[in-house]
């Protein structure tokens, strides 16, 4: 089959949306600007000949470096202190930052400065409204979606790469880079950061401004983080008007250094993700609900990444469960009213959460170490009580609690953490009315695809070939 025949066969497949900037190697710097720019404070300014770039290490963000076009005395005058400086490019403010290194030169050396942007960094006039926003996403796990194509020279690449998120206001299209697997393999090998997806956002209600879209991207970033199990964000957002890039946002939004973690979202299906996005973005519209989502997902991600190692992560996970109990059970469902809601034990709070999820109080059969911990105790009766007792042994520092903590097997603590994180995932998915398959971290299966099952509260009738006994 020749190229024309292939093109004809693939004519109805949309083209892959490329990432907004090129980043072909893991952790490679991204050029923003090269040439003459100005740094200034409230009283002085100097011209600098150099470059501005986005770097990932030691801290992600925009940096500037170059040769000051002034004599040493004037350079000393503007760098003497801890002031922040405006960086001006072509008459427009790019952002504000700090000088981190100032070399005043010598007989044979030129003077040199380096610095870092501390707040937003935007190249171009971002007051201009645009019709399209293009962006890039680093370190986002793989999702298989709808079919797209990429034509390079005389080659056509076909892949199931597209995720589409749409609500009443916006259409967000996200595509894997055509060489996703190669990039992802290098990321796993080297760690750090690499762009894995390109995306595009359009409005159903006309043109868009930078300020008007900040909260939309904040919502998208938190949603993608929930899918990913690690923090990720849309970066390098370009404002495009009539196919011309008007401005580009190089602000450092939150992206976690690569680390393999478990997460609930299935790899090979995007079924129901658009509906999940619609409910998530609708909940986001309320200020208090937005605060709930950002806070509970903060604790979820910290626990899932073992940010506080094992013991600290257990505390973080139960902090998230406490928030879920208060926001969902008490404030929204109003299952308990008055002082009784405060006096209830931590284990009973978890049991109330589980009652809404169609999940029993027993330990998953694959968690034998956690079950042994219960069996060896005279007073612990179920999984909620077990995870609370482990948390109490960590938090309280009395001699008796310290001895108890040291006697708990590390695998029992690990399983208690996984159980808490599973409770968090299930509660969030139920709040968002998700009714599809997910990856059960408590299943004991080696392969993630074997751990996929319907959510416990599903209303779907499984086919006989798909029926699998849930081990709870």
Phi, psi and omega in degrees: 000126182276176185298320181296321179295319180294317179298320179294320181292330184257013189297332183273354177279132179289155177286143175300137173279116179289157175295154186293336176225163179270132174211093188269345181235149179298133174066014180285144178293153181242121181288129178254312184204145175223129181142211184261131176219174186238138166244139184211149170246203184290339186235339186224161173211151176223151174271145181229135174255113184182215183219158176236135188210158175259124180237157186259332183231149359287340176227136181292144175147178180278138180231158175229150180204150177165184181262118176293135181266052178218168177281171186299321182297315179293324178295317179297324182295323182273338181262001181276091180142185184247030183291155167268154185232145171276139175253120185249126177236122179052041176081359180245143179286122178277323180168187178239145182202188182235146172279124180259334180220133176224114177254117186275004175076179180209204183297319185248003185240144174277153173290158187204140176229153173224152179200177183225143175283136184256341181232213181291149182225110187228123179267119180110178183270093185280005172281347182281129177287148184229169181256343182217145174239120178256149183206173178232150179232117175269154167058032176262131183299166186280135171232136175261123185236223181273166190280135174224170180228158175223123180255119178233117184055243181251020180248143176240123178257126179247132180209156175268087196234353191261132170243130181240124179243122185222134171230197185292341187250326190222157170240122180243122180245127184233124181239140170294146169300144185299333178255038184307312185299317179296315179298316183294323177296318177295322179297316178296326182285317188258338185076178177095236190215144169201147178286129182241342182223149167245154183211168181212137178237131174232153181258144175276357187237029175103200186290165184231149175247159179300310182297323182290340184256357183300317183287329177297316179289327175300315178299313179300317182297319179292322178296313179297325176298319178297319177294325191274332186077358174219156181290133170215164183209157169285122181244166174054051184286123180255130171273120186242133176228125183051044178066016177243131179287120182266319179208162178220131182268115179254022179295147181275094173271164191288123170221129179278142169308143185301135173202133179286124178224161173279152173208166186279335191286133179290145184281322192262012180213139173248017179304132175073359179290326178293319177296321177298317178298318180299316180288324178296311182292332176290316177298326181298335185296333178272130185301315181292321179291324176298317177299320177300311182298313182295322183286312182294325179286332173300309181293324178298312182294317180299318179292318183294331181268001183056041182299328178255030189054199189290308184295314180297324180292326176297319178296316180297318181297319180285337170295319177295319179296322177298318178295317178299318178300310184293315184288317189271305187286316186271307188281323184262309180279337179053045179287335175228135183236141175087203186297333182302329181292336180271330186274348182294144182289159180298321179296320179291330175298316179294320179299322177297319176300314183295329180296335179276348188251359184061038178244133180284172181271359185279165180277137175305141186298336179284347183263069186292326181291322177292323177294321177297322177300319178292316183297330182275355180257144181279335190248341184277127188250338184204182184296314179303317179294323181296313183292327178292318180295323176294317178299317180297322178296330178283315188285316185272136192256011178297156184304318181298319179292322180295320178295319180297317181297317182293338181273349181279128180298140182299327179290329175294321178293319178298316180293326176296320178296313180299323178295316178298316180295321176299316176302317180298311180302315182294319180297315180295317180294324178291318176303324182268013175057035178283129179224079179201195183275153178214167179265116183273108182292347181261008187287334185085358179287146180283317183263137184299323181295329178286342181270000182281136180204168177289151177299151186300334183262015187303146174257002181278148176263116183285146173290155182303323181290343183257353183292130180216125183296123177282125182268107184240000000 
